[in-house]
Amino acid sequence: VEKLSSLYWFTIEFGICKESGELKAYGAGLLSSFGEMKHAIESNEAQRLPFDPHTMAEQKYSLVGYQNIYFYPNSFEEAIRKVRYQLLQLVVCCPPDHD
């Protein structure tokens, strides 16, 4: 569940994506906070890493203050493909117990 939570956090809440070579915010947490959106896109203090759902699933996130790390795909198609693959890996590797 923690891995799914982290994937959600770095995509749906604090997702950024490249569009025409520029970083754009799409996550709800960024779109609702001009300060954090500016931090995510422009700040030298923020780390922007290539979109890697395996790394994202393991990455801890902050519930207070701005995030220090953001992950960006080069397209939404890349994000969808990679997240889909990661979710399949989580289900195959760690299926739920059915007692």
C-alpha positions in Angstrom: 0.0 0.0 0.0 2.9 2.4 0.7 4.3 2.0 -2.8 0.9 2.7 -4.3 0.6 5.8 -2.1 4.0 7.1 -3.3 3.0 6.5 -6.9 -0.2 8.4 -6.3 1.6 11.2 -4.5 4.2 11.8 -7.3 1.7 11.6 -10.1 -1.9 12.6 -9.2 -0.9 15.1 -6.5 2.5 16.4 -7.4 3.0 15.4 -11.0 4.9 17.4 -13.6 5.4 16.6 -17.3 7.4 17.8 -20.2 5.3 19.4 -22.9 7.0 20.9 -26.0 10.3 20.8 -24.0 9.0 22.7 -21.0 8.0 21.4 -17.6 4.3 21.8 -16.8 2.4 21.0 -13.6 -0.6 18.6 -13.7 -0.8 17.3 -10.1 -3.7 18.6 -8.0 -1.4 19.5 -5.2 0.6 21.7 -7.5 -2.3 23.2 -9.3 -3.8 24.3 -6.0 -0.6 26.0 -4.7 1.0 28.7 -6.9 4.0 28.7 -4.6 4.7 25.0 -4.8 4.0 25.0 -8.6 6.7 27.7 -9.0 9.0 25.7 -6.7 8.4 22.5 -8.6 9.0 24.0 -12.0 11.6 26.8 -11.4 13.4 26.4 -8.1 17.0 25.4 -8.0 16.2 23.7 -4.6 13.9 21.2 -6.2 15.2 18.0 -7.7 13.5 16.9 -11.0 14.2 13.3 -11.9 13.2 11.3 -15.0 9.9 9.4 -14.5 10.7 6.0 -13.0 7.7 4.4 -11.2 10.0 1.9 -9.4 12.0 4.7 -7.8 8.8 6.8 -7.2 7.2 3.8 -5.3 10.2 3.7 -3.0 10.6 7.4 -2.6 9.4 9.0 0.7 7.5 12.2 0.5 6.7 15.1 2.8 3.3 15.9 4.1 4.4 19.4 5.2 6.2 22.0 3.2 7.2 21.8 -0.5 8.4 18.5 -2.0 12.2 18.2 -2.6 11.8 15.7 -5.5 9.6 15.6 -8.5 9.5 13.1 -11.3 8.7 14.0 -14.9 7.9 11.9 -18.0 8.5 13.3 -21.5 4.8 12.6 -22.3 1.6 11.4 -20.6 1.9 8.3 -22.8 5.2 7.5 -21.3 3.8 7.9 -17.8 0.8 5.7 -18.5 2.9 3.0 -20.0 5.4 3.0 -17.1 2.8 3.2 -14.3 0.8 0.4 -15.9 3.9 -1.8 -16.0 4.8 -0.9 -12.4 1.3 -1.8 -11.2 1.5 -5.1 -12.9 4.8 -5.8 -11.2 3.3 -4.9 -7.8 0.4 -7.3 -8.4 2.5 -10.2 -9.7 5.2 -9.8 -7.2 3.1 -9.1 -4.2 -0.4 -10.5 -4.7 -2.9 -9.9 -1.8 -3.5 -12.8 0.6 -6.8 -14.6 0.0 -7.5 -16.5 3.2 
